[in-house]
Amino acid sequence: MFAKVAIASLMMAVSSFAFAYPTLGDKVEWTGAEVKLDGTSTPITVTKEVTKWDDATMMWTVKVDMTKGDQTSTKEVMTKCLWSPESWTMMKENCVMEGGTLESVTVDAGTYDSCRMNTVSDDGSVTKKWWGDVPFGLIKKEMTDVKAGTKTTVGIKTITPGPTPAPGQ
């Protein structure tokens, strides 16, 4: 009997670490830098937060704050769809078939299973994105801009789950 209670308690404790997303209040902060060929570096911080759900329009509002060096910007984006665990499952299942690579990626917030997708533009610039089971989907992004002579990398620093259950949960 004790073993059954211990196993049930362990299962409940483990499941409490997971959280459902998207939900109001979900907030992710990515940090990194843009590095030029001469070695100079400009810090970058991007924060996305789910700030509103509108039942009438079935739309999410996401606040996006970006700081690059001493320049800051804030905007609100409205969308019907946000990344979800189902989005991650679908991407993971199709990752290799779509030209991606399944791999672990480590950022400040931890180590995650991911699907790395690479794109190359006409000028030779390369963008790598690591997608995973996190709010907004993006774990890490690396952009090498051939024309500008820069390499920009950002990765998740913190994930703050929102306290409000998502619609329908």
N, C-alpha and C positions, 0 to 999 in steps of 0.2 A: 504494500500500500504506500509506504514511504517513497519508494522509487517512482510510482506513478505520479504522486504529488510533486516530487522534485522535478521530474521531466516536464510536467505541465507548467510548473513555475518557470523553468528555464525557457520553454517555448514562448511564454508570455513576455518574459524579459527580452528575449531576442527580437520578437516582433515589435516591441515598443520602440526599437531604434529606427525602424523604417517609418516613412511618412508618405502620405498620399499627396500627389501634386497633379495638376496645378490647384492652388488654393489661394484665397486672399491672404496677403501678407508674405507669400513666398518671396525671398530676396536672395540674390546671388551677387557676389562681388568677385570680379576678375581683376587681377593686377599683373603688371608686367612692364615692358619698356620697348621703346623704339631705339634701335642701335644703328648709328650711321657707320659708313666705311672708316671714318676717321676715329671711331671708338667712342664718340660722344653718345650719351644715353639720355633719353627723355622718359620719365616715368609715366605710366598710363594706368588709370583705374576706370573700370566700367562697372556700373551697378544697375541691375534690373530688379524691379519690384512689382508684384501684382498688387495694384491698388484698388481695383474696383471690378465688380461683376454686375452687369445690367441684365436683369431677368427679361425685360421687355425686348431688348435687341439681341439677347444672347451673346453679348460682347464682353470681353475682358479689356481692362485698361492696364497698361504696363508703363511705369515710369522708368525712363532710361537716363541715367546721369553718366557723363563721361568727362574725365579730366585727363588732359595730355599736357604735361608740363604745367604752365600757369594758365592754360585755357580750359574753361569748363563750359559744358552745355547740358541742358536738361530738355527732354521732350517727353510727351505722352503719346503712346501708340495704342490704338484700339484694334483688337483682332478677335475673330471668332474661334480661332484655334491656338492653343498653347501646347507645347511639348508635354507628353504624358508617358507613363510607364508603357502604355500600348505603342506609342510612337517608337520608343526605344526597342521594344520587342520586335517590331516590324523591321527597323533598321538593322538590328543585329542579325535577324534571319536572312536579310538580303545584302548584307555588307559586302561579302566577297563577290557575289554575283554582279554587284554594281561597281566593282573596281576598288573596293575598300580593303582594309586590313583589320582583322580583329586583334587587338592588343591591349595590354595594360598600360595605363598612363598615370604618372605621379605628378601631382600639383600640390600646392600648399595645403589644400583641404584634405588630401589623402590620395590613395591609389584606387583607380577605377577601371573596370572593364570598359573598353571603348571600341568604336568603329572609326578608324582614321580614314578620312577621305581627302585626296589631293586633287587640286585643280591647277592647271597651267594656262596662263593667259597667252595671247598672241605675242606679247613682248617678252615672254619667258619668265615672267613673275610667277611665283609658286605660292599657293595658299594651302595649308594643311589644317584640317579641323578634326578634332577628336570629339565624337558624339557619345553620349552615355545616358545612364539612368539617373539623371539629375534634373531639377527644374530648369527649364529653358533649353535643355539638351546639350549645350556646348560646355565641354570640360576645358578644352585648351584650343588656342588658335595661334598659328604661326604663319606670318606673311613675309615673303622675301620679295621686295619691290626692286626689280632690276633697274628701272629708269631712275628712281630716287636714290638707289644705293642704300636701302635700309632693310633691316630685318626687325619685324615687330612680333613679339610673343606675349600673349596673355594667358593666364590659367586661373582656375577658381582658387580664390583665397578663402572665402567663407560661403556657406550655405545656411540661410536662416529659414526654416519652415514656418509658414504662416499658421496662426492658431485657428483659423476659420475653415471648416470643412468645405470642400469644393461643392458646387451645385450637384445635386443628385446623390450625394454621399451620406 
